[in-house]
Amino acid sequence: MTSQNNRAQFVTRMGAIATAVGSAVGLGNIWRFPYEAGTHGGGAFMLCYIFFIIILGIPVLCAEFAIGRATRANEIKAFEKLAPKTKWYFAGYIGVLASILILSFYSVVAGWTMEFFLSSLIGSLPADTAHLHSHFDSFISGDTRPLIWTLVFLAVNFIVLSRGVEKGIEKVSNIMMPMMFVLLIVFCFNSLLLPGASEGLAFLFRPDFSMIDSRTLLSAMGQAFFSLSLGLGCMLTYGSYFPDKTKLGRSAATTALLDTTVAILAGIIIFPAVFAYGISPQAGPTLVFETLPAIFINMPGGIVWAPLFFFLLFLASITSTISMSEISIAWLTEELKLSRKKATSVTIATAMVLGSLCALSFGSLSGFKIAGLTVFDLFDYLSSNILLPVGGMLVSIFAGWVMDRKLLRRQLSSDSGGGKKARMLGLVIFLLKWVAPIAIGLILLDSVGVI
């Protein structure tokens, strides 16, 4: 389906929601949320996280959806159309730059999941954490296999994206998102049957309020922000494909709910397993590739669980990266008038070049550093710690202070024609004007080590 100006649109409400949730759900939900929760007290962190999803995540998500659909344009053009004769279009360039940087290093990690999926499928993964540690270090410090898997993963992105919005992105999301939720439920049931599962559930759902301090609050706020892919432009771009009949407020709330559900399900999968096998819940970033594989391999039926887990991570990765790629593809097709296939080729080729540098950052390029950071770490730091918070803050300020108030209200009403006002509309606008910019500013200051 296309709009009157021949711009693609999502065909169904389910497709719109599935793609938005797919953009939000990624390795951050299945890996970062359990890691952050484990570090900051489990249940206490989760309550703070849910609170910030409500007061920060949903309003900014509404803003991105509204800006996108109001303009039916790519991220850069959207700001230019809503605020002509100003410099606000630079906010769009921030999102495009961040999307390329994230796509480049994120694809490297996604490639790791493909390697571990294949290794666990053929039974070549070690069954203990000590050997898994050396196995993982040996793999990423090599050049050939990490590089090949990065390129293969990006090639999969090209296949999906070149088919367009309806036949590519929406169709794949409609298949992959239900599959992901089914796998999550299956893993949850398996973890709940483990001895010691009740201890893991208590850690996740029984909050110790003494654990809540400034660090917990800032970490929960940051997780809520990054979990929903805010400040990047993914949601703005997808919002531009929403049909007029799509209720943006409800779509934002549904997206946030499903995204949070995935994070909680990941906690239900991981913490009972961690406690059952005597692993510290604060195991940290090594949890996915050095700790959990050993747990799944040693479970009854481990030959099934380990490959399924890494397939789950692959699904989460691909739905996120296609949304990142779409940001620059939309800009190239609409502003530079490239065909869909050429725009996709340019985007993926750029990511392949930069992603190759990131993949080699653990091997032959490990000694090449800029400001003390490898290429992989530099891309991660610039995008996650600077560009995303700045982008999110600018979206909040723009929607709350610059965008025409009537237009914003019309987009966030129950229908785009200005019918019944969306519930809590006044509160959403208040949060965008006053709360979100300050909160995201704190995330930015925390990210760069000022506070």
N, C-alpha and C positions, 0 to 999 in steps of 0.2 A: 504494500500500500504506500502511496506517496501523497504528499500534500499538494495543494494547488500550484505551488511553485516547483513541483517535481522533486521536492526534498523528501527523503525516505522517512517513514514513521513506523513505529512498532504496530503490529497488527492487532494484538490482543492485550488486555490488561495483565493477564498472566505473564505474557512475554515481557511487558514493560517491567513488572515487578521482578521477574526472574533475572533479567539482565542487570537491573539495579542492585539486587542482592548479590548476584554473581560478581559485580564490580567490587562490592564492599567486602564480601567473604574472600579471604585469602589465607596465606600462611600466617598472617597476623592473628587470625582467630584461633587457628589450630595449634600454632606454636607460641606466638607472643603472649596471648592471653593467659594460658596456663603458666607460662614462665613468670609473667608479672604477678599473677595471683599467688604463685608459690613463693615469690620473693617478699610480697607485701601482706601476708597474713591470710590468704584464702578468702573466706567469707566476708571479711571486712573490706577487702579490696573490691570484691564483686559488687557489694552494695554501693560503694562509691562510684564504680564504673557505670552501673545502671542509672544512678542519679545523674551523672554527667551526659549519658546518652540522651536522657530526657530533656535536660535544660540546655544542652550545647549541641548535641548531635542532630536531633530532629529539626530545630530551627535553622541551622546552617544547611541541612539537607533540603529543607523547604525552599530556602533562598536560591540554592543552585538549580533546583528543578524549575522554579519560577523564572529565573533569568533565562534559562535555556528555552523554555517553551514560549515565553513572551517574545523572543527574538527569532526563533527557528534558525539559529545561526551557530557557527562554530564559536569556540570560547573567546577568541580575540574579537571577532566581529560583534559578538553579543554585547560586550562592554561598549564598543564603539557606537552601536546603534542606540543603546539606552542612554549614553552620555556623550553625544557628539561634541566636537570642539573641546574635548578634554583629553587628558593623558590616561584615562582609566583603562584603555586597551592594553596598557602594560601589564595589568593584572592577568590578562589572558596569556601573554607571553611567558609569564612566570609558570603558569600551569603547563603550557606546552613543553617548556624546558624541563620541568620537574618530571613530566610523564616520560620523556625520552631517557632521562637519567635513571629513573626507577625501573623502566622496562629493561634497560641494559643490565643492571646488576641483579634484578629480581629473576631474570631469565636464567642466570647462572645457578641460583639456588633451585629454581624449578628443574633445571637440568640435573642437579644432584638427586632430586626425587625420582627422576626417570632412571638414573643409574641404579639407585637403591631398589627401585621396583623390580628391575630386571635381575639384579643380584639376588634378591630375596626369592624371586620366582624360580630361579634355577638352583637355589640352595647354596649359594657361594658366600653369604654373609656369615661372619663369625657369630657365635651364640653367646659371647660374654662381652661385657662392656670394655674390658682392657684391650681385647683384640679388635673390637669395633673402633676404638679410639685410634689405634695405629692404622687400621684399614681406611678410616675416613681421612686421616692426615695424608696417607700415601696417595689416596685417590685425588684429593683436591690440589696436592702439591705437584701432581703430574700436569702435563700440558694437553696431551691428545684427547683423553676421554672427557674431561670437563669441557673442553672447547667443542668437541663433537656434539655433546648433549645440549649445550647452549644453543648451537646452531639448529639442531633437530627441533628443539622446543620452539624456537622462533619460526621455523618452517611450518610447524603446526599452526601457529598463530596466523601466518600468511594464508594458509588454506582456508581457515575460517573467515578471516577478514575480507579476503578478496571476493567472497560470495555476497557481500553486502550486509545491510542492517537486518533485513527480514530473513533472507535465506541463510545467512551466515551467523551473525551474532545472536539474533533472537532464537533461531532454531536450535543452535548449540546450547544456549542457556536453558531453553525449555527441556532439553534432554539431561544436561549435566547437573542442574540444580536439584531436581528430584532424586537423581541417582546419588548425589552427595548426601542428601538428608537421609536416604535409606541406609547408606553405609554408616553414617553417624549413629543412627538408631541401633543398627546391628552391633556396632562396637560398644555402645553403651550397655546393651544387654550382656555382652560378653564380660565387660569389666565389672558389672554389678554382681556377677556370679563368682568373682574371685574372693578368696579368703582375705579378710582385711578391708573389703570394699567399704564397709560402714565407716571405718576410720578416715578413708579418703573423702567420703561424702560429708562427714562431719567437718573436715578441714575446709571444704568448699562452701558449705551451706550454714555452718554455725559460726557466725561472726564473732570475733574477739575485738570489741570496740577499742580496747587499749592499743591495738595495732594501728589505729588511724592517726596519722600525723601528717605534717605538711608534705613529706615525701610520698606517702601513700596517695594523698589527694591529687598531687601533681601527676603522678604516674597513672592514676585512674583516669584523670582528665585527658592526658595524652593518648591513652589507649582508646578511649571513647572517640576521640577526634580521628585518629589514624585508622581505627577499625572500619569506619564508614567511608574511607577514601575521600575525606573532605579537603578542600583547598587545592585539589589536583586538577579539577575540571571534568573528571569522569562523569559525575552526576549532572553537571551543567550540560555536557554534551548529550548524555542520554535523555535529559529533560527536554532537549530540543527535538527529540524524536517522539515524545509522548503525544498521543492524539489529544484533541481539545476536550474530549469527554473524560479523560483521565483526571481523577481527583488527586491533586498533588499532595495535600495535607495527609490524606489517608495513605497514599503511596509512600510518603516519607516515613510515616509511623510504621507501616507494614515492613518496609525495608529495614528500619532500625530494629524492629522486633525480631525479624528472622535472622538478621546479622548477629544480634545479641544471643539468640537461641543457639546459633552455631558455636559461639564462644563458650557458652555454658555446657553444651553437649561435649565439646572438646575437653572441658574440665572434668566432666563425669567420666569420660573415657580414660583420661590420663591419671587423675589423682588416686582412684581406687587401685589402678595397676601399679602406680609408684609406691603406694603404701604397702600393697600386697607383696611386693618384691624388695621392700626395705630400702628404697631409693629416696634420697632427700627431695622434697617438693621444690627445693631451691636449686635444682640441678642446673638450671640456666639454659643458655643457648645450645648446649650440646645435647639437650634432651631428645630432640627429634632424630638425629643421626647417630648418636653414640649410646643412648640409654634405652629409649623406647624399642628399637629393633631387637635388643637382647630380651626385653620383656615379652614382646610378641612372639619371638622365635621359640621361647621356652614355655609358652602357654600350650595347653592341649590344642592341637590343630594349628600350631604355629606356622606350618607351611602355607596356610591360607591367610592367617591374620597379618603377617608381615607384608606380603605383596598388596593386600587390600588397603593397608594403612598408607602405603606410599602412593597407591593409585588415588586414594582420597586426597592426598596432598597435591597430586598432579591436577586433579579436577579443580581444587581451590585455586591453584596457580593460574591455570589457563583462563578461567572466567575473569580473573583480575587483569591479566595482561592484555586480553583483547579490548577491555575498556580503556586501558592506558593508551594503547595504540590508536584507538578511534579518535582521540583528541587531536592528534596531528593529522590523521587521515582526513577528518572533516575539514580542517583548515586548508590542507593542500588541494582538496577537491573544490572547495568553495571559493577560495581566494586566488589560488594559482591555476585553477581550472584544469587540473590534472584529472584523468580518468580514475575511477575507483581502483583499478588494478595498478596503475602507475603510482598513485598515492600510497597504496599499500606496500608496493615494492620499495619505494623510497624510505618509508618509515621502518620497515623490517630490515632493509639493508643497512640503514644507519644504526639500528639497534644491534645488528650482527657485528658491525665493526667495533662499536663501543662495548658490546657484551663480550666480545673476544678479549679485549683488553682487561675487562673485569675477571673473566675466567682464568686468564694467565696471571692475575695478581697474586695468586697463591703458589704459583710455580715460577716460571722463568722471569716474570716481571715483578716478583715479590720485592726485589731490591729497588725498584723504581718507585719513588715516593714524591708526592707533592704536599708540602706543609706537614711532612711526617706521616702522610696517609697513602696507602696504596690506591690505585685507581678505583677498585671496588669500594673501599672504605670512604674515599673522597665522594664518590657518587652518592653513597648511602647517607653520609653526613650532610652534604649540601641539600639533598632533596628532603630527607626526613626531618632534619633539625632546623633548616632555614626556609626553604622554598614552600613547603607545605603549610607551616604555621603562618607565614607571611601571606600566602594565597588565601588561606581560610579567613584570616583577619580582614583582608581586603574585600572578600565576598560579603562578610558580615556588615562591614561599614557601608559598602555600596548598597546592599539591600535595605539596610536600616536608615541610611541618611541621604543617599543620592538617587536611587531608583524612584521613579514616580510612584507615590503612595497608592494612588488609585489603581495603577497597573498591577502593583504587587498584590493588593487586596483582591483584585479581580482574578489573578492567577491562583491565589490560594483559597478562593472561595470554592464552594462545592462543585462548581463547574466554571469553565474559563469564560463563560458569557456573563459572569457577574451575578449569578443566582444567589441562593442561600449562602450566607457567610459560613466559612469553615469554622468549626468549633475552635475556641481558644485562639482565634486569629490575632486578637489584640495582644495576648501574652506572647505569641511567637514574634510579633514585631518588636515588642519591648525587649525580649531576650536578644534579638538581633542587634538592636540599637545599643544596649547598655551592657548586657552580661557577656555575650559571645566575644566581642572584641577584647574585653579585659581578660577573660579566661584564656583565650588563645594567645594573648600577649604574654601571660604567665607561662604558658607552654613553651613559647619561643624563648623567653628568658631562661627557663629551666633547661631547654635543649642546648643552648649555647653556653651553659654553665655560669650564668650571671647570678642565679639564685639556687 
